[in-house]
Amino acid sequence: MKPKLPEIVYKYRSWTNDYHKNVLLKRQVFLSPPSDFNDPFDCRVTKNHHLLNTPERIEEYIEKGINSNLEYLISQGRNIEFERNHLRERLQNLDQYQKEFEDLDIEYTDKYLGVLSLSERWNSILMWSHYGDFHKGYCVGFDEEIIRTSGYFGKGGRVTYTNDLPKIDPINAENEIMTSFYQTHFKAKDWKYEEEYRLTKLYFDKPNEEPNRVAILPENSIREVIIGLNASNEHKKEIISFCKEKTIPVYQSKKEQYKFRLKRELIN
């Protein structure tokens, strides 16, 4: 039985940045390419060609690769036996072959993949500090089901945290959906505190063009807003005024007495 998905997922933002303000004012979110991430391992899970560790497995991989591209090779007038022998020769050096594959995979991912990072938590002290302008910003809570089924994204789900990268067998990676999920939804355990939830999209037609990476979420997707512990009175008034007009509940985050923990209080 699959674990139940969260009802609300959160985005921590700054109120002094116009792009960040538009998450609330215009329901605009940006789907980042992995090259923008602060984690150099993020979205860098690739097929592991070192699992081709016997002559039999190498031959199986070669035949699978030739057969899956046979129509294209024939249309290009390529010599099939030459292609087979060339691939066999390249696979004699798995270190080099893996590096070349990873370089191409990273280039492709950065160009075509967009990721919207959210969290199941509104009360992470660290994330308020890192993404919420040192607790001076705000946090938007989105309805998970509404944005996941909006038709804008390819897939969504929780991030899995692990000590080791998933092993993706290049022979048995027929399920490309699962392979891409390994790539986008697996991170090191160091990031577990974020309790991240992600939505992704592939930009085949308009790769890596910033305006095309902005998504406008549905009108009814915002469920609540939390104001940061150290937000200025001016920013509070602006946020509350907008949310009152849109009938969006607003909470003020506060310190929980005698504990390293945040609580919140409904103020609108």
Secondary structure, 3 states (H helix, E strand, C coil): CCCCCCCEEEEEECCCCHHHHHHHHCCEEECECHHHCCCCCCCCCCECHHHCCCHHHHHHHHHHHHHHCHHHHHHCCCCHHHHHHHHHHHCCCHHHHHHHHHHHHHHHHHHHEEEEEEECCCCCHHHHHHHCCCCCCEEEEEEHHHHHCCCCCCEEEECEEECCCCCECCCCCCCHHHHHHHHHCEEEHHHHHHCEEEEEEECCCCCCCHHHHEEECCCCCEEEEEECCCCCHHHHHHHHHHHHHCCCCEEEEEECCCCCCEEEEECC
